[in-house]
């Protein structure tokens, strides 16, 4: 959704986009206003009017679903490794600090979605949320876009999945329970780091791992069977047998149905940002990462993926977190292959 593709005139703001003055912001059709709020220190919200809510996944994509909804662009979770950082280049923003702090909010997304779902041509295909930026990032506490999205999907008879790192999902569990009485609803929680210090460093804007485990338990108590996406597994940081076992045990104890895993997928627009963090926080691992992800390579080599599979699969089986017939339906929203030589997952 480029700024220039919006439908209404913008209003000037003193909090202009980086590199843009008031005149340029005022000339951006669809930009309503830019907001700073004391309770969201460091974040800037750019409210826009969206022309569409449903995003069709290109036919040539490897994603096993056809439609997504992204109520936000950018993500204050600020995960250093996040693959979606490249989407900010589309708005002429950078993939580092801008992605973390300059959040585009589609304030009318639920209204637009309702119109799109009411079309005779809508075939009620599966819709995935959380496949790009997180719908339950901190901005959702202010804008409350998800209740309207959930209600619109349920009214139209459209099945949905939600993948999130955000414990704010718990707020909407009653609405999701009501929706699940009308359509299939699958929930997934992303948890990849068990160590609290590392989690705060590499995912500084996310709820703690403990809070996400508690969200799994709350979703289970509400009647759901949440799956966990253990992505990305970080070479030299989270891939030790003891580390994997401890996190999988906690996930099992929280009540998750299954775990889907994948090693770090280090795309070109993420690599400089990630390697700068690594040099600052864990410089001893730079040689390892440069050998695993040389040049323009974004995938860990097959040898590493096979070694990771040998470590983690027996542990997943030990803790009863293997994919079942029912959890495979949600796995399609994760685009995860358990074949050791297959491409790495691309959600996170």
N, C-alpha and C positions, 0 to 999 in steps of 0.2 A: 504494500500500500504506500506508494510514493506520496509525499506531501502534495505534489501537483495534481494528484489524481482525485482529490477530495472535492466535495460538492458545494461547500459554502465558503463565504469569505472569512478570513481570519481577523482577529483583533490584535492590536499591538500589545506588546508585553515588555516590561523592563527586564524580564528574565529570558532573554532571547537565547536561541540555540547557539552552541559554541560556533564562533565564526560568522554568525549572522547578527546583523543589527536589527533595530526595531522595524525599519522599513522592509527588510527582507522577510521577517516573520509575518508582518502584516500582509505581505504579498503571497503568503502560502495558503492557497485555498484549503478549507477544511480545518485549519488550526483555530480552535476557539480561544484558548488561553493557555498560558504557562503558569504553573502553580508551584510555589514552595510552601511547605508546611512544617511548623516546628516539631511535630511529632515524627516527622520523617527526615531527620537531619541528613543533609547531603544529597537528597533526592530531589529531582526536578521532574514534575509531571507535565507532559504536553498533551492536553486534551484535544482530541480530534473527532470529527464526524466521519464515520466509516460509511462507504458506499456498499460494502458487502461484509458478511460475517463468515460464511462458509468458504473455505479454501479447498479447491480441488487439487489433489495430489497428481502431479504429471503422470501420464500413463506409463512412461518409461522408468519411473521411480521404482526402487526396490521395496518401498514401503507397502506392506500388505493391507492397507486401508486406503480409501478413496477420498475422504474428507477430513479436514481439521478445522478447528476454531482457535484463534489466537487473540484473546481480548487485549493483550499487551504486547508491545515491542520493547526490547530491552528487559533486563531482569535484575532487580536489586538483590537477589541471592548471591550475585557476584562470584559464582563458582569459576575459579581460574581456568579450568579445563573446558568450559561450556562450548560445545560445538556451534551453538546458535549465535555466537558473537558476530559472525559474518553477516547476519541479517541487518546489522546496524549500518553497514556500508551502503545499503540500499537507500538510506535516508541521509547520506553524506555525513554520518557520525562515525566516530572511531570505534574499534572493536574492543577497546580496553575500558578506560574509566567512563566514557560515554555510555557504553552498553550497561554498565552497572548503575549509573546514576541518572541518565536521561531516559525516562520511561514514557513511552507513547501509550496513551490510554484511549481506547475506542469507546467513548462514553455512551454511544447509542447502539452498542453491539447487540444487545438482547432484542431491542426493537427491530433492528434490521434482520436479525436471525428469524424472528417470528414471521416476518413477511416472506422470507426465502423458503421457510419450511411449509408455508401455506400454499405454495405453488402446486398446481396439478402435476407438474413434471417431477416433483420431488419424490424419489423412490424409497425414502426412509432407510437409506444406507447408513452403515455404521459410521459414527463420527468420533474422532479421537481428540481429546484436549490434553495439553501438556507435552506435545511432541516437539515443540519449539521452545518458547519461553513458558515459564511456570504460571498457570492461571491462579495459583494461590500464593504468589509472591506478596510482599508487604503492601503493595499498592491496593490489593484486593480488600484489605481492611478498611481502606478509605472509600473505594468506589463501588464495592459490592456488585460486581458485574455477574458473578457466577450464579447466584440464585435465579436471575432472570434467564440465563442461558439454560440452566438445568430445567426450569419450568417449560421453556419453549420446546426443548427437545422432547420432554415427556409428553406434552400436549399433542405433539405431532406424531407420536409413535415411533420416534427415532432412537435406536439403541446408542449408547454412549460409553466411552471409557475416559477416565481421568487419571493422569499420571502426575504426581507432584512430590516435591520435597517439603511442602508447606503444611504445618500443623493446623493452619486455618481451615483446612478441609473439615475439621471436626465441627465447625460452626454450621456447616451445611449438611451434616449427616441426616437430620430429620427430613430435609427436602429430598435428599438422595434416596432415603427409604421410601418416601412417597412416590418418587419417580420410578423406583424399581418395581412397584406394583403394576406399572403400565408398560415398561420397556426394560430390556436387559441393561444393567448398569454394572460396570467393572471398575474396580479401584486398584490403583498401583501406587506404591510409595517407593521413592528412590532413596536408597541408603547404600553408601559405598565406603564410608570411613567410620571405623569404630573408635579410634583414638580421639579424645576430645580436643587436645591441643592441635593436632593435625587438621581436624574438622574445622576448627575456628580459623585456621590459617588459610585453608584452600577453599572453604565454602563460607566466607565470613558473614554473609547476609542470611544464611539459612537458620531454621530452628535446629536445635541440638539433635544429635542422633537419638538421645533419650526421648526427646519430645516426639520424634517421628515414630519411634517404637511404641510410645503411648498412643499415637494416632492409629497405628495398626490395631492395637488392642481395642480402641474405641470403635473402629470400623467393624471389627469382629463382633463386638458386643451388640452392634446395631444390626447384625445379620448378614454382613458382607464377608466375602472370603478374599481379603486383599493379597495381592502378589507384590513381591519386592523385586525391584530392579537394582542389582548390585553392579552399578555402572557409574564411572569406570573403575575397574581394578587398576591400581597405579603401581607399575613396576618399582620394586625396591622400597615402596612406602606402605602398601596395603596388601601385598600378594603373598606374604609369608603364611605358612600353614597354620601357625598358632593364631595369627591375626584373623585369617579367614574363618577358622573354627570358632573363635570367640564371637565374631559378629554373627555368624550363621546360627549359633546357639541362642543369642539374644533375639534374633529375628524369629526363630522357632518359638521361643518362649512368649513372644508378643502375640502369636497367633496367626502368622502369615500362612498362606496356602502353599506358595511356591517361591523360588528364587530363580531369577534369570540374570545371568552375569555376562560381562564383556570387558575386555581390556581397553585401556585408554585409546581413543581415536583422536589423533592430534592433527587437526586440519591446518592448512597453511596460515589462515588468518588467526588461529588460536596459538600456534606454536611460539611466536615471539613473546607473547604475553605470558604463556606458561613457562617458557624457559627463563624469562626474567625473574619470575617468582621462584623457580627452582634454584637459580644462581644465588638469590638472596637468602632463601630459607634452607636449602639442602644442596650446597655447591658440590658436595662429594658425589652426588648422583648425576651430575651433568654428563660425564663420559658415558654412563650407562644409557641415558636417554638419547644422546647423540648417536650412539651405536644402534639403538633400537629404531630410531626415527631419523635416519640420515636425510639430508637434503630436503627434497619436497615430499618425502614419504610421510604418509599420515597414519599408516597401519603398523601395528607391531608385527614383526616377522612371524611366519608360520611356526617356527621352532618355539618362540615364546608362547604363542597361543596354545600350542599342544602341551607345553609344560604346565601352563596355567590350568588347562583342562584336567591334567593328571592330578594336580593338587586339589582342585575345588570339587570336582564331580563326586569323589567318594565322600566328601564332607556334606555335600548337599543331600546325598542319599542317606548318610548317617542321621541327619537331623530331619528326615522326612519331608524335605522341601523340593522334591523332584516335581517336574511338570506332570500334571495329570490331564486326563481328557478334558476336564472342565477348565483348567488353567490355560490350556493351549489356545482357547478362544481369545483370551486377553493377550497372549504372547504375540498375536499378530500386530498389536499396537506397539510392541517393543521392537519389532523387526529383528529378533534375536535368533541366530542359528547356533546350535550346539555342536556343529561340525567343527573340529579344531582348525581346519584349514579355510573355513569360510570367512567372508569379510566381517570386520568388527561391527558391532551395533553402532547406530548413528544417532541415537536420541540424545545422548548427553556427552 
